[in-house]
Amino acid sequence: MIQTSGLTRHFTVKKQTVEAVRGLDLRVEDGELVALLGPNGAGKSTTLRMLTTLIPPTAGTASVAGYDVVAQQREVRRVIGYIGQGNGAAHSQRGRDELVSQGRAYGMSVRDAKVRADELIASLDLAAVADRPVSSLSGGQKRRLDIAMGLIHAPRLLFLDEPSTGLDPQNRANLQEHILKLRAEHGTTIVLTTHYLDEADAMAERVVVIDHGTVIADDTPARLKADHAGDRITLGFGSAADADRAARRLASLAGATVAATGSEVDVRAVGGPRLVPGIIRDLDAAGIAVESTAVSRPTLDDVFLNLTGRSLREGVVSTSTEEVAA
């Protein structure tokens, strides 16, 4: 469904060249749900804007549903839906009217556009508010209307740029449920960008981690966490001296990183829950009593921290290349 090779986009900011996307290679199969993960300025939104023909690449190639994003822009736009970070509907219009107008813009007849609008209004729980002005809708309702607008022409591929930004936890959960339902019912290929780690973990079957405009990891959430971030085992001891002794003994644990802080020892290792009993027995045999244990499973933020040395939640620059692209 998506194939890019060496996809690159440069911008000029204050007479300096900014590499928003650098030689990005990406392949997305038909029917996949893929999350692009990365901090502000990583190149996620710029990548989506190139794939949706909103901006041309500086170099490299990209095809969407078999169409070149530069040479066949009209064909690309007919087969995709795109929901950006801002609300797409006119605030003074009624939601239902906006959906019908969007359908007409894609060449649908008035009848077909109305039928499709009714289907989406029901599917996205918008029936109670569809005939109200968009300005009167809540944030979650507006985002669902945006998704309905992106789906009005039944696209084969849907791009979602930060779909949950600005929503409260309940509306975020509802929106995620709707996206997954639409994919299950229609087999739509979905590519989304997000800063919410739990969103990517729960929804995506593949996570593509982007940093400084290039792909640094691409796999399922489970494999990324298994390969790039082990479980965290926290061991509590009666004294800092015992913790230091334990850390020295555990330093030989294969594939693990060990650090002592005060009376606690942190062990990072794959398969943490399985290791704990053996660790406790070994330390007890050495005369080091473990007073408490806790195991935390890795997150996608741990993956990014391990890959880049910084947290995924950290911003990169005050004026990001994503803003420049806008």
C-alpha positions as CSV (number, residue, x, y, z in Angstrom):
1,M,0.0,0.0,0.0
2,I,2.9,2.4,0.7
3,Q,6.5,2.1,-0.6
4,T,9.1,4.7,-0.1
5,S,12.8,4.7,-1.0
6,G,15.3,7.3,0.2
7,L,12.4,9.7,0.9
8,T,13.9,13.1,1.9
9,R,12.5,16.5,2.7
10,H,14.6,19.6,3.4
11,F,13.4,23.1,4.6
12,T,15.2,26.4,4.8
13,V,15.0,28.0,8.2
14,K,16.8,31.3,8.8
15,K,19.0,30.6,5.8
16,Q,20.0,27.2,7.2
17,T,18.9,23.8,5.7
18,V,16.9,21.6,8.1
19,E,16.6,17.9,7.2
20,A,13.1,17.1,8.3
21,V,13.2,13.6,6.7
22,R,16.4,11.9,5.6
23,G,16.4,8.9,3.3
24,L,13.4,7.2,4.8
25,D,12.6,3.7,3.6
26,L,9.1,2.5,4.5
27,R,6.8,-0.3,3.4
28,V,3.2,-0.7,4.6
29,E,1.1,-3.7,3.4
30,D,-2.5,-3.6,2.6
31,G,-4.7,-3.8,5.7
32,E,-2.0,-3.0,8.2
33,L,-2.3,-0.5,11.1
34,V,1.1,1.2,11.5
35,A,2.0,3.8,14.1
36,L,4.8,6.3,13.4
37,L,6.4,7.1,16.8
38,G,8.8,9.9,17.6
39,P,9.3,13.2,19.4
40,N,8.4,16.6,18.1
41,G,10.5,17.4,15.0
42,A,11.3,13.8,14.3
43,G,9.7,14.0,10.8
44,K,6.4,12.1,11.3
45,S,4.0,14.8,10.1
46,T,6.4,15.8,7.3
47,T,6.4,12.2,6.1
48,L,2.6,12.1,6.1
49,R,2.4,15.4,4.2
50,M,4.6,13.9,1.5
51,L,2.7,10.7,1.3
52,T,-0.6,12.6,1.0
53,T,0.8,14.9,-1.8
54,L,0.6,18.1,0.4
55,I,4.3,18.8,0.0
56,P,6.7,17.3,-2.6
57,P,9.8,15.4,-1.5
58,T,13.2,17.0,-1.9
59,A,14.6,13.6,-3.0
60,G,13.7,9.9,-3.1
61,T,10.5,8.3,-4.3
62,A,7.2,7.2,-2.7
63,S,4.1,5.4,-4.0
64,V,0.7,5.1,-2.4
65,A,-1.6,2.3,-3.6
66,G,0.7,1.9,-6.6
67,Y,0.6,5.6,-7.5
68,D,3.6,8.0,-7.5
69,V,3.0,10.8,-5.0
70,V,4.6,13.4,-7.3
71,A,3.5,12.3,-10.8
72,Q,0.1,10.9,-9.9
73,Q,-1.2,13.2,-7.2
74,R,-4.9,13.1,-8.3
75,E,-4.9,9.3,-8.2
76,V,-3.3,9.2,-4.8
77,R,-5.8,11.7,-3.4
78,R,-8.7,9.6,-4.6
79,V,-7.7,6.5,-2.7
80,I,-6.7,8.1,0.6
81,G,-8.3,9.8,3.6
82,Y,-6.3,12.3,5.7
83,I,-7.1,13.7,9.1
84,G,-4.7,16.4,10.1
85,Q,-4.0,17.7,13.6
86,G,-6.5,20.6,13.3
87,N,-10.3,20.3,12.9
88,G,-11.2,20.1,9.2
89,A,-14.9,21.1,9.4
90,A,-16.1,24.6,9.1
91,H,-17.4,25.7,12.6
92,S,-20.4,27.5,11.3
93,Q,-21.7,24.5,9.3
94,R,-23.7,21.5,10.5
95,G,-21.7,18.2,10.8
96,R,-24.0,16.3,8.4
97,D,-23.7,19.1,5.8
98,E,-20.0,19.0,6.0
99,L,-19.9,15.3,5.4
100,V,-22.2,15.6,2.3
101,S,-20.1,18.4,0.9
102,Q,-16.9,16.4,1.4
103,G,-18.5,13.5,-0.5
104,R,-19.5,15.7,-3.3
105,A,-16.0,17.0,-3.5
106,Y,-14.9,13.4,-4.2
107,G,-17.4,13.2,-7.0
108,M,-20.2,11.3,-5.2
109,S,-23.8,11.9,-6.1
110,V,-25.9,13.8,-3.6
111,R,-27.8,10.6,-2.8
112,D,-24.7,8.5,-2.3
113,A,-23.1,11.2,-0.2
114,K,-26.1,11.4,2.1
115,V,-26.3,7.6,2.5
116,R,-22.6,7.4,3.3
117,A,-22.9,10.3,5.7
118,D,-25.7,8.5,7.6
119,E,-23.6,5.3,7.8
120,L,-20.7,7.2,9.3
121,I,-22.8,9.2,11.7
122,A,-24.2,6.0,13.1
123,S,-20.9,4.2,13.1
124,L,-19.1,7.0,15.0
125,D,-21.9,7.8,17.4
126,L,-22.6,11.2,16.0
127,A,-26.4,10.9,15.5
128,A,-27.2,13.1,18.5
129,V,-25.0,16.0,17.3
130,A,-24.8,15.6,13.5
131,D,-27.3,18.4,12.8
132,R,-25.7,20.9,15.2
133,P,-23.2,23.5,14.2
134,V,-19.6,22.2,14.4
135,S,-18.7,25.0,16.8
136,S,-21.0,23.5,19.4
137,L,-19.4,20.0,19.4
138,S,-17.0,18.8,22.0
139,G,-13.4,18.0,21.2
140,G,-14.0,14.3,20.9
141,Q,-17.1,14.8,18.7
142,K,-15.1,17.1,16.4
143,R,-12.3,14.5,16.1
144,R,-14.9,11.8,15.2
145,L,-16.4,14.2,12.7
146,D,-12.9,14.7,11.2
147,I,-12.5,10.9,10.9
148,A,-16.0,10.7,9.2
149,M,-14.9,13.3,6.7
150,G,-11.7,11.4,6.0
151,L,-13.8,8.2,5.4
152,I,-16.7,9.6,3.4
153,H,-15.4,8.2,0.1
154,A,-14.4,4.8,1.6
155,P,-10.7,5.3,1.1
156,R,-8.4,2.3,1.0
157,L,-5.8,4.1,3.1
158,L,-6.4,6.4,6.0
159,F,-3.8,8.7,7.5
160,L,-4.3,10.0,11.0
161,D,-1.9,12.7,12.3
162,E,-2.1,12.9,16.1
163,P,-5.8,11.9,16.2
164,S,-6.0,12.0,20.0
165,T,-4.2,15.3,20.6
166,G,-6.2,17.5,23.1
167,L,-8.7,14.8,24.0
168,D,-9.4,13.7,27.6
169,P,-8.6,10.1,28.5
170,Q,-12.2,8.9,28.0
171,N,-12.5,10.5,24.6
172,R,-9.1,9.2,23.6
173,A,-10.3,5.6,24.5
174,N,-13.5,6.1,22.6
175,L,-11.7,7.3,19.5
176,Q,-9.3,4.4,19.6
177,E,-12.2,2.0,19.8
178,H,-13.9,3.6,16.8
179,I,-10.6,3.5,14.7
180,L,-10.2,-0.2,15.5
181,K,-13.8,-0.9,14.7
182,L,-13.6,0.8,11.3
183,R,-10.5,-1.2,10.4
184,A,-12.1,-4.5,11.4
185,E,-15.2,-3.8,9.5
186,H,-13.7,-2.3,6.3
187,G,-10.1,-3.6,6.2
188,T,-8.8,-0.1,5.8
189,T,-5.1,0.4,5.9
190,I,-4.3,2.9,8.7
191,V,-1.1,4.9,9.3
192,L,-1.2,7.2,12.4
193,T,1.3,9.4,14.2
194,T,1.0,9.7,17.9
195,H,2.8,10.9,21.0
196,Y,0.7,8.6,23.2
197,L,2.8,5.5,23.9
198,D,-0.2,3.5,25.2
199,E,-2.1,4.4,22.0
200,A,0.6,3.0,19.8
201,D,1.0,-0.1,22.0
202,A,-2.7,-0.9,22.1
203,M,-3.6,-0.2,18.5
204,A,-0.7,-0.8,16.2
205,E,0.5,-4.1,14.9
206,R,3.6,-2.4,13.8
207,V,5.5,0.5,15.3
208,V,8.0,2.5,13.2
209,V,10.2,4.7,15.4
210,I,11.5,7.8,13.7
211,D,14.2,10.1,15.0
212,H,15.9,13.0,13.2
213,G,14.0,12.2,10.1
214,T,15.0,8.5,9.7
215,V,13.7,5.1,10.7
216,I,15.6,3.7,13.7
217,A,13.4,0.8,14.5
218,D,10.4,-1.1,12.9
219,D,8.7,-4.0,14.4
220,T,5.7,-5.1,16.5
221,P,5.4,-3.4,19.9
222,A,6.1,-6.6,21.7
223,R,9.3,-7.4,19.8
224,L,10.6,-3.8,20.1
225,K,10.2,-4.0,23.9
226,A,11.7,-7.4,24.0
227,D,14.7,-6.5,21.8
228,H,15.4,-3.0,22.9
229,A,14.2,-2.6,26.5
230,G,14.3,-5.3,29.2
231,D,12.0,-5.6,32.2
232,R,13.0,-3.5,35.2
233,I,13.5,-5.5,38.4
234,T,13.8,-3.3,41.5
235,L,15.3,-5.1,44.6
236,G,15.1,-3.5,48.0
237,F,17.7,-4.2,50.8
238,G,18.2,-3.3,54.4
239,S,21.2,-1.1,53.8
240,A,23.2,0.6,51.0
241,A,26.0,-1.7,51.8
242,D,23.9,-4.8,51.0
243,A,22.6,-3.1,47.8
244,D,26.2,-2.5,46.7
245,R,27.1,-6.2,47.4
246,A,24.1,-7.4,45.5
247,A,24.9,-5.1,42.5
248,R,28.4,-6.5,42.3
249,R,27.2,-10.0,42.4
250,L,24.4,-9.4,39.8
251,A,26.8,-7.6,37.5
252,S,27.7,-11.0,35.9
253,L,24.0,-11.7,35.0
254,A,24.0,-12.3,31.2
255,G,22.4,-9.6,29.1
256,A,21.5,-7.4,32.1
257,T,22.4,-3.9,33.2
258,V,22.6,-3.4,37.0
259,A,22.7,-0.1,39.0
260,A,22.6,0.5,42.8
261,T,21.0,3.6,44.2
262,G,20.9,3.9,48.0
263,S,19.4,0.7,49.4
264,E,17.9,-0.4,46.0
265,V,19.3,-2.2,43.0
266,D,17.7,-1.8,39.5
267,V,18.2,-4.7,37.1
268,R,17.3,-4.3,33.4
269,A,16.9,-7.7,31.7
270,V,14.6,-9.6,29.3
271,G,12.3,-12.0,31.0
272,G,12.4,-10.3,34.4
273,P,9.6,-12.2,36.1
274,R,11.3,-15.5,35.3
275,L,14.7,-14.2,36.6
276,V,13.4,-13.0,40.0
277,P,13.2,-16.4,41.9
278,G,16.8,-17.3,40.8
279,I,18.1,-13.9,41.8
280,I,16.6,-14.1,45.2
281,R,17.9,-17.6,45.8
282,D,21.4,-16.6,44.7
283,L,21.6,-13.5,46.8
284,D,20.2,-15.4,49.8
285,A,22.9,-18.1,49.4
286,A,25.4,-15.3,49.5
287,G,24.0,-14.0,52.7
288,I,22.3,-10.9,51.2
289,A,18.7,-10.7,52.2
290,V,16.2,-9.2,49.7
291,E,13.5,-7.3,51.5
292,S,11.3,-6.3,48.6
293,T,11.0,-6.9,44.9
294,A,9.1,-5.3,42.0
295,V,9.0,-6.0,38.3
296,S,8.0,-3.3,35.7
297,R,7.4,-4.3,32.1
298,P,9.1,-2.1,29.5
299,T,7.3,0.6,27.6
300,L,7.8,2.1,24.2
301,D,9.4,5.1,25.9
302,D,12.0,2.7,27.3
303,V,12.6,1.5,23.8
304,F,13.2,5.0,22.5
305,L,15.4,5.8,25.5
306,N,17.5,2.7,24.8
307,L,17.8,3.5,21.1
308,T,18.5,7.2,21.4
309,G,19.6,8.0,25.0
310,R,16.6,10.3,25.6
311,S,12.9,10.0,26.4
312,L,10.3,9.9,23.7
313,R,8.4,12.5,25.7
314,E,11.1,15.1,25.3
315,G,10.7,17.8,22.7
316,V,13.6,18.2,20.2
317,V,13.5,21.9,19.3
318,S,11.3,24.8,20.2
319,T,10.3,25.4,16.6
320,S,10.1,22.0,15.1
321,T,10.5,21.0,11.5
322,E,6.9,19.8,11.7
323,E,5.8,23.3,12.2
324,V,7.9,24.6,9.4
325,A,6.3,22.0,7.1
326,A,2.9,23.3,8.0
